[in-house]
């Protein structure tokens, strides 16, 4: 009876600890109305490993996901659209012409049969970044400059190396987008490891 009670107690503790583990659908951060889940971060870590990073960080993976979410929302703000056909076309091009097919295959292995998430997280941002920069070059470059104080802040945060005018414009467009890191441990880690992130000061829990 004594051992039976111990066994039941151990099982209860195991169940309790399992309940404390966040699910893959747990929302770690939000950018505007977009949710970034634990699964998204795990995928991003897998991509980093595919590229040879030995110890990719949860914090870095989350930062990448937030940056992509900001890009999507700035693009939507100025009317830049990427269609499913655009994304499928780049995916097909990568399959046929990738200069690093081993890396591409490793990335695909991370997503398994989940092609939708592969396209959403790995392929679509590449299309959107190019499309948004092309839109900027056509509609903004040479016609307007970001405020001087914004350019100065960007130069200071980048160690004086200077960021492109596109980066300054992008940050200006993204300034009003709320970033919330819900996971306290991740938020503390991001603040410690990436204290100069331009959107961090305006983010909240």
C-alpha positions, -999 to +999 in steps of 0.1 A: +000+000+000+029+024+009+045+019-025+011+022-042+006+056-026+041+067-036+034+056-072+001+076-072+019+107-058+046+104-084+020+101-112+001+132-099+033+153-098+042+142-133+007+152-146+010+186-128+044+193-143+032+183-177+003+208-174+029+235-167+046+230-200+032+255-225+015+240-256+027+246-291-003+270-295+007+291-265+010+328-276+044+341-266+041+376-282+017+397-302+024+424-329-007+443-335-034+417-341-008+389-350+000+361-326+035+345-324+032+311-309+057+287-292+055+266-324+066+295-345+096+301-323+105+263-324+103+264-362+126+294-363+151+277-340+150+247-364+158+270-393+188+284-374+201+249-368+197+240-404+220+269-412+246+255-388+240+276-357+250+253-328+230+269-300+202+291-315+185+312-288+148+314-281+152+352-278+168+356-312+141+334-328+114+355-312+130+387-324+130+373-360+094+365-357+085+399-344+105+416-372+086+396-398+053+405-382+062+442-383+072+438-420+038+423-428+019+450-411+040+479-426+035+463-460-003+461-454-003+497-443+012+509-476-008+485-497+020+460-506+004+426-512+020+392-517-002+365-532-002+328-527+010+325-563+040+347-555+050+325-526+044+293-545+066+306-573+095+314-551+092+280-533+093+263-567+123+284-577+142+275-545+135+238-552+151+240-586+178+266-582+189+268-546+226+271-542+225+253-509+201+224-514+213+206-483+203+235-462+170+239-479+163+202-474+172+205-437+148+235-434+120+215-450+127+186-426+120+210-397+085+216-410+078+180-419+044+178-437+033+212-426+038+230-460+016+259-450+039+269-421+070+264-443+056+288-468+044+312-441+076+314-420+104+306-444+093+315-480+068+343-477+090+368-458+116+366-486+090+376-511+075+403-489+108+419-480+118+423-517+083+436-527+083+461-499+118+474-507+108+477-544+077+497-534+099+520-512+123+525-541+095+535-564+073+556-542+095+570-514+132+570-522+144+604-534+110+620-526+112+622-489+136+616-461+129+605-425+130+632-398+166+641-388+161+631-352+150+596-364+181+592-386+203+603-357+188+578-334+192+550-359+229+560-365+235+560-328+218+526-322+239+510-350+272+522-336+275+550-361+277+525-390+246+539-405+214+523-416+198+527-450+171+552-456+147+523-461+154+512-425+147+547-412+115+549-432+104+514-421+109+522-384+090+554-388+061+534-403+062+508-376+064+531-347+027+529-339+025+491-340+021+476-305+046+448-296+037+427-266+060+400-253+037+379-230+062+354-218+080+371-189+112+349-192+115+356-229+109+393-224+136+395-198+160+375-220+153+398-250+159+429-230+191+416-216+206+402-248+192+428-273+189+460-253+193+482-284+163+468-303+145+498-318+110+485-310+118+473-275+113+506-258+077+508-269+069+472-263+049+460-233+040+429-214 
